[in-house]
Amino acid sequence: MSSNTVDRVEESIGEVIILAGGLGTRLRSAVPDLPKCMAPVNGKPFIGYVIDYFLSQGVRKFILSLGYKSDSIIGFIKSDYPNLQVQFAIEDEPLGTGGAIRLSCTLATEKNVFVTNGDTLFSVNLLEMLNKHTKSNSDCTLSLKPMTDFDRYGVVELDGDSAVSSFKEKQYYKNGLINGGLYVLNVAHFLSESLPQKFSFEKEYMEALFLKRRISGVIQEGYFIDIGIPQDYLKAQQDFAHNGQD
């Protein structure tokens, strides 16, 4: 691949918002006194793996949405990623996932941004997601992970045009597509929405508006881990040690 091609890919992919302001109450028994994205996995804060993944995909601009114990995250970034092109959107009070994303979007410089969680890693093809998002003129595009035998997640269904046709509640499913927690979002469209100051991106934006907005889904088969509960935090330790995810 020529350097010109690399430059075009990096320029087209743009920037990512990483949501890293959560309290991590479900993980508190395993990782006390840290934001959950700072939970160490083989001696490295998990958010470092998330940042490394986006850097490897060509993303060069980062917006970190912070709240709980933000100083620890900022200190880590300044120490371990001193040359990272990063802005910090810091909540004075919890705004919910939607409010946090909206605050971060006010700092965005691209038409479309990726949004992900600092405690989740989903190895998707970012360029494929972005291309499908722009070609379908979507307001928001979700990454969807096929799973079997699960009850921790709800299920997302698509129509024949890859638009979301339904969100189903958490319960046991033999198989289905789950929301991988990684999105492409049209910044201007999202900022124009009439939503409360504090709101859930998942419930009050996606699930409430998917029939009125163009909310699309892209199925991806890549590695997925969400360290939000102790069992999966332990799984991340094992995966990253044995499978070279880092």
N, C-alpha and C positions, 0 to 999 in steps of 0.2 A: 504494500500500500504506500503510495507516495505521500510526502509530507503535506502536499496541498489537499489531498483527500482527507488526511487526518484533521487538518485545520477546519475543513468544511463540516466534518462530523461533529467535532467539538463545538463549533459555533452553532450548529443546528440544535444540538441537545440542550444547551443553555444552562439552566440552574435548577437547584433542588431546595425545597424547604424540608428540613428534618424536624419533626415534632419531638422535643426532648424536655417537655415541661411537666410530665406526669409524676405523680407521687410514688407510684410503684408499690401500692399497699399490698397487693397479692404476692409480691416478691420480697416483702420486708423480712420474712422469716429466714430467707437465704442470704439476702443482701441488705442488712440494716444500714440506715444513715447514708444512703446514696440514692441519687436519681436512678431509676432502673436502667437507663441507657448507659450509665457508668458502671454497671455490674461487670466485674472482671471475668473475662473468658480466656483461660490460659494466660493470665497475667496482663491482659490488655482490655481496657474498657470496651464494651460491646460497640459503642458508637464509633469507635475507631475502625472496626470492620465495615460498618455501614459507609463511612466516609471513603475508605479505601475502595470499596466496590464502585461507588459513583465516580471516583477519580479514574478507575480502570476503564469505565465506560465512556470517558471523555467529558464528564461534567467538570466545570472549573469554577462555578459560582455557587456558593452555599449560603442559605439563610437558616440559622438555627433558632427555633422557637423555644424559649426557655422560661422557666418559672421556678419550680422547687429546686433550691440549692444550685442556682444557676452559676454561682462562682466556681464550683468544682468543675463544671463543664467548660466554662471559659478558660480556666486555668489549664485544663488538659489540652484544649485546642491551641492555646498560645505556646505551650511547651512542646507538644508533639507535632503540631502542624503550623509552624511559625509563618510559613509562606502561603497558607490557604487564603483564598479570596472569600472572606466570610463576613456576614453581617449578623448581628444578634437582635432578635425581636423578643424583648423581655416583658412578660406579663406582670403588672402590678398586683393583680389578683387573678385567680383562675378564670379563664374565658371559655372553657370547653374546647373541644377540638376545632369546632368551626370558628370560634372567635380567635383562637390562636392562629389558624391558617389565614384568616382575614387580616390580622395584624401583620403577619409575615408578608402577605401579598402587597401590602403598601410599600414594602422595600424592594419588590421584584422589579427587574429591568427587562425581562423577556415577556413576550405575548403569552406564552404558555410556560408553566413551571411544573416540575415533578414535585410531588408531595409524598413523604414517607414517614414512618415512625422510627424513632431512634432505638426502639427495642425489637425491631423486626428487620430481617434481611431476606429479600426475595430476589433471586438472581434472574431477572427478566432481561429481555432484549429491549433496552430503552429506546433505541432508534426506531425499532418496529412499532413500539407503543406510540411514540410521538407521531410517526408517519400516519398511522391509522387514526389517531386523534384528529390530526389536521385535515386529512382527506375526508373524514366524515363530518367535519365542522362541529365537533362535539364540544359541549360545555365542560364535561368531565369524562375521563376514561379511566376505568378501573382495571387493575391487573387481577386476574382470576386464576386460582390454583385448583386443579382437580384433586380431590381427596376422597378417601374411602374410610368407612367405619369411624365416624367422628361425631362428637356432640358438643364440642367447645365453640363451634362457629355456626353462624347462619349460612344459608345458601343463596346464591345469586343465579337467576335464570336469564338467558338471552333469547331474543327473537332471531329470525333468520337474517336480520340486517345488523347483528351484533349490538343492538340496543338492549339495555336492561329492561326486561319485561316483568320481573318481580324480585322482591327481597323476601326470603323466608326466615322465620325466627329460628333461634338456636334450639335444637333437639337432636336426637340421634338420627343420622343419615347413613345409609349404606354407601352412597357415593353422591358427589355433587361438586359444584364449583364454589369455593369460598373467596371472599374478598381478601386479597393478599396485602391490603393496606398500603399499596403504592399506586399513586394516581398521576394523571396528567390533567392539569387544570387551566382553563382559559381565565387569565387573571382579571381582565376587564369585565367579563361576564359575571364572574363570581363577586367582584366588588360592587357590582350594580344591584345585587340581590337585596331585597328588603328583609333582613333577618335581625333578630335581637342581638344585643351586645355579646351575650353569652349563649352559645348554642352548640349542639352536637352536629358535627359535619356529617356523620353517618345517618343520624335519625332525622334531623331537621332540614338538611339540605338534600342528600342523595335519596333517602327513602321517601321524603315528603314531596320531592319535586321531579322524580324520574319520569313521570308521565307528562310533565309539562316542559321539561328541558331535554336536551340531547345528552343522555348519560349512556356511555358505551362501555363495553367490556372487551378485553383482550385476554385470551387464554394462554397461559405460560406454564411450562413444565419444569422450570428451573428449581434449584434448591430453595427451600423455604423454612425459616425458623422464626418463632416468636417467643422471646424469653420471658414473657409476662407472668408465668407461673413457675414455681420451683421445679416441677418435673421437666419442663422444656428448657429451663435454664441449665439443668444437669445434662440434658440431651445436647445442648449447644457445646458444652465442655467436651463431650465425647466426640461430637461431629468434627469440631474444629481441630481437635487433637489428632484424629485418625484419618480424616478425609481431606485434609489440606485446604479447608475452606478459607483459611487466612492467607 
